[in-house]
Amino acid sequence: MLTESAFLDYLRYERNYSDKTIVSYSSDICQFREFIQEEVEVADWASVNSQIVRSWIVSLMDKGYTATSVNRKLSSLRSLYKFLLRRNELEVDPLRKIVGPKNKKILPSFLKEGEMNDLLDKTDFGKGFVACRDRLIIEMFYATGIRLSELIGLNDMDVDIPGCLLKVTGKRNKQRLIPFGDELKGSILTYKGIKTEEMQRLSGAFFVRLNGEPLYSGLVYNIVKRNLSKVVTLKKRSPHVLRHTFATSMLNNEAELEAVKELLGHSSLSATEIYTHTTFEELKKVYKQAHPRS
């Protein structure tokens, strides 16, 4: 179809979309074109109505497409019809009142309190600088809820040991202070002592490799994944799982939602509220296990 080609040229030359994005749009539109021509026998874009679009949505869901995939395809189709309206090639947008399927909310993975206790209190991390550093990384994620990028970005001056405070730089360079307790303070002091003794050259970064250079994200990810594998069989075993564990533990122990929001560095409560669903799911599990008539 000539219209389809003109639309893709518009995306490429006027909107400056990448080749990969244009291929996705083209694939979605081609799939819809085949549907209207073969399934409902409609020959042109102007003859499409909202009922045809709804039928397409149902056919995609029947084929096993997720809500996320269907909504992405609808987004491509919406862009096409907006383009056609601007060119006066049709008068009514058939997607004007179309609502896509709701995406399922995926609850964040987290470790239970007992699993974290086993990891920090019963797991043998070994001896020496690397073992001490790796254990502190796990403990700091769990005790403060900081992001991977925030942990890597910590400098020595950002760790106020007497005041038990971390100064972290989060998204959009927004800084915040995170308090920590005596247990983490003791681990930090132990790490700092070994670091001072063994490092001949220091970069100013708080967490470093054996050569004194800062850590990188892949290394920290592997440290966390390797150690979480010792106590859990979760599919996800990433630094973010420990951030989820921090938030869930705080709420399970009656922390205020607003306080957890500030500690995590979320810009709005909606991002933090997902953990209330997590804790409720945990309550349901406890209920089913404990109540005799559940």
Phi, psi and omega in degrees: 000136180296321180301318180298316179296319179295322180295317180293325175295322177298316179296321185285314190262333180260323179266349178058038178288152180288161179301321181297318179294320180295321177299319179296314178300314181299317180296316180296315182292320177299319179297319179291321179300316178297324180294312184289332181280322186265321186270319183245359174056049174255133190266339184219165184294326184291339182273355181284135175240177185297327180294324178294319179297318179296321178297323178295318178301314180299318181295323178293316179296322178296331179277357176098008178292141178285164177300324179298315180294317180297316180295326176294319178294321177296324178298319177298317181293321177300317180298320179298314183289329173296322177297316181293323178295318179296330179272003180059032178272351173203164185252337184235135177271113182291348180260007186301322182250013181278130176245126182286167178295148180285135176286139176288135177282121179270117180288138181294144176283145178206162177265147175284162183302318179296324179292320177292323177296319178297319182293315185275331186256334187243347182276136178272108179274350182097197182235164177095181186299310184298317180297317179295317179297314183297320179293321179294323178301312179299313183294322182290320175302314184288323185278339185237339181074018182288159178281163178302312181297326180289322178294315179297326183279357180294133171253164180305320183289346180277350183253103180268095185290312179300321181275353182054053180224142170250136172255112184245152177250112185265208181295146181057031178058026179278125182263148176211160178255134179238123177283157173219164187264182184295327181296313178293325178301316178298319179295322179295317180298319178297314179298315181298322179296313179294320180299316180294322181289319191264337183273121177277332181226128181243141184264350185099343176288146181287309177264126184226165172273179181297335179273005178087354181278156181298158175287163173236161191300319181299321180294314180296319179301315181293323177299314181293312182300316181297319183280325176294329179298341181286339185234344182225162176246021178303144176294319177265126179223064187245168174305326181293332176297323177290327174295316175300320181296318176303308183297317180295318179297319180298314181290324177296335180256028168071027172288147178290142182301319180297322179293318179296321177304313181294320180295322181282341182079025177285145180278338179216160180293334183300326179289331182276333186296340179300332181286340174290327175293321180298314182292327178293321176299322178294320178297321179296320178297316179298318180299313182295326180284328190261326187278131185294337181248020183285000000 
